[in-house]
Amino acid sequence: MKFELFAKDPQSKARAGVLSTDHGEIPTPIFMPVGTAASVKAVHQRELEQDIDAKIILGNTYHLYLRPGLDLLTKAGGLHQFMGWNRPILTDSGGYQVYSLSDNRKIKAEGVTFKSHIDGSKHFFSPESVIDIQRTIGADIIMAFDECTPYPCEYAYARKSMKITHDWLVRCVDRMNGTKSAYGYEQALFPIVQGSTFPDLRKESAEFIAAQDQPGNAIGGLSVGEPAEDMYAMTDLVCSILPDNKPRYLMGVGTPENILESIALGIDMFDCVMPTRNARNGMLFTSQGIINIRNEKWKDDLGPIDPALGGYASTFYSRAYLRHLIISKEILGAQIATLHNLTFYLWLVREARKKIEEGTFAHWKNQMVKIVSARL
């Protein structure tokens, strides 16, 4: 994997680059649609590629391990072959599920024992097994096993959790170095910075992660309920420590405003379920602001959803038609809304990249943050 920077914004820390993998190039900054269980909900792979032009998508180790399972993924030749997606994939290690399934797991230094949300069966994840699982899944970028702390979080717990994450990382790196890709192409490991909202812990964690000298780095444990200003402060601090010549991935973020502000701080990669999940509930993100398509005001609006974006879903269908589908609980409504929201998110990062290259990102960002966070 190779990462090259091509432009930096003179008025912020925003940067534009290209991340090269064996399954294709990824222009940064980039947003990754979430395809947790080998599917971006309500979207065909053909639409992801041809209509949205998603350069990379995300899968989840925990969910794929449980279903469809490693035997079938091995038989298929890995996740790319199984789901018919020939562009890059990133897999989350399952660390977030350790956090979100707090009632069904037990954390020890050796790893995590958890109960399946599907059938209650018991399973054990260690740093080594998580690397092995992700080798079998076959993603281009794989995440180190970590513990994502909740918010709010006591300092003592955050420190203990961070130490476990660091210990696990060393074991992940050793396992990566001692194993090979199952399918003949390169896989890159990204460590994850933790430390909750405590600056000294974030600094210590970022320094430890940077010292591992892996192909890229991630920031976890944010966008879990903390105030936005805390998220930005921790992101800014960590970005000042992580190496400039490697991609930086802010996990689980977020709103269009969050993405723009984080690009300005030096983040290159994002993922979030918000555009797909909110689409299914009728919330649309547009270049003019946020629309609740269920509202009566859109009932007779025969104009396109958002003609500025250029995507098929955003320009071909009217707001009135989409509202009708959503109100009627037609499956097509969820499909169109999801296609539109993903089109918007990819449009937003492409526009950001263009402005970085032009040297006008900071001014444009300040204007866009107000627009995309307004409710229409």
C-alpha positions, 0 to 999 in steps of 0.5 A: 500500500502506498500513500502520496500527498498532492496538495495541502490547504494553506489556511488549514491542515486539510490535505489531498492525496491518493491511497493505492491498494492492490484493488485500486486507488483511493483519492483522499479525503474519502468517505467509505460507505458502511457494508457491515455484513457484505452489503451496503444496505439497499444498494447494489454493488453496481450502483455503488460503483457506477452511480455513486463511484464509491472508491472503498467500502467497509465491512465488519469482522465481528458480523462476517465472522458470525455470518456467513462465517469463515468457511464460506468466505474461504470457499468463495475466495474472500469477501471481494469474490463473495460479494462481487466487489473488485474495489478496496475494502476496509474491515473494522476489527470488532473492537467497536462491537466489544464496546457496543455489546457491553452486556454480552462480553468479558474483557481480559488481557488475553482477549474478549469473550462475547455472546453472539447477538444471533444465537447466544453462542460464546466466542473468543476474540484475541488480537491474533485471532482477529488478524487471522479472521481478517486475513481470511475475509481478505480486506485490503485494510485491516484494523488492529483489535482495540477496546473503544471506551464509552463516554463519559469515561473515568480516567483510570478506566480510559488509561487501563483500556488504552494500555490493553489496546496498546498491548493488543496492537503489539500482538496484532503487529507480530501476527501480521508479520508472521502470516501472509495474505490468503489471496495473494494481494497485500493487506495493510494494518492500521493501529487505532489511537484511544484515550477517550477525551483525556489529552495526556492519554491521547498524546501518549496513545498517538505517540505509541501508535506512530512508533509502530510504523504501520502503513496508516493510522486510525483514531477511535473512541470518538463520536460516541456521545462526547461534545463535538468540540471535544472530538475536534480537540482530540482529533487536532491533538492526535493529527499533530502527532501522527506522521504526515506521510500516512493516511489518517482515518477517523472512525465512525464520523459522522455528520457532513459538518463533522467531516468538513471540520475534521478534514480541516484538522488533517483527517483523510478517511471517514466512515459512518452509518448515518447516510444509509441509516438516516436515509431509510428513516426519510432524512436526506442530506443535500447541498442546500441543507437537511430535509425530512422528506416525511414533512408535508411541505414536500408533498407537492414538490416535483423538483429533483431531490438535489440537482447539484449533485449530478447522481441518478437518484438525486436528479431523476426522482422528485421530492414528492415521489420520494416522499410518497414512497417513504410514507407508503413504506415502499422498499424503493423509497429506502433505495432511492434515499440511500443512493441519494445520501451516499451520492451527497457524502461522496460529492462532499469529499470530492468537492473538499478535495477540489477546494484543497487542490485550489487552495480555497478549502478553508473559506469554502468549508466555513460556508458549507458547514453552515449550509449542510447543517441547516434544516430546510 
